[in-house]
Amino acid sequence: RLMSVKEVEKRLARAKAHMGGDSSVYVKHLLARKAELESLKDRNKEI
């Protein structure tokens, strides 16, 4: 199951708080996931 944008944002906030900043691979992964979800959402609107 894929995470929703809200779930990704929640994890991003938690990861940033724990790891201090955006440098971790996990944060980069979440940001990429979020961008992917948002582009999917936009594509669905067009249909």
N, C-alpha and C positions, 0 to 999 in steps of 0.2 A: 504494500500500500504506500502511495506517495503522500508526502506531507502537504498540508495546505499552506498557503502563504502565511496565515496567522501562526501556525505551528513553527514555521521556519523563523519568523520574526521573534517568537518567544525564545527559541533556542539561540538565536543570534544574540539577543540581549543577555541571556544567561552566560553564553560563551565569552562575550566581551567582558562581562563583569568578572568572571573567573580567571580569564587568561590575560586580561589587560591589553586591549587593543585588537586590531584586525589582522595581525600578522600570522596567526596560526592557520594551518592548513584546513582545519575544521571550519573556521570562520569563512575562509575562501570558498570552501565547498558549499556552505549554506548560502552564501551570497550568489553563487552560480545557480544553485537550485531555485532561489527566489526569482532571479532574473528569468529563468526558464519558465517558471510557473506564471509569471506576469506576462510573458510573451504568448503563452498558451491561452491565457485569459483574454488577451486582446484579440487573438485569432478567433476565438469562439464568438466574440461579439460581432465580428464581421460576417459570420456565417448566417 
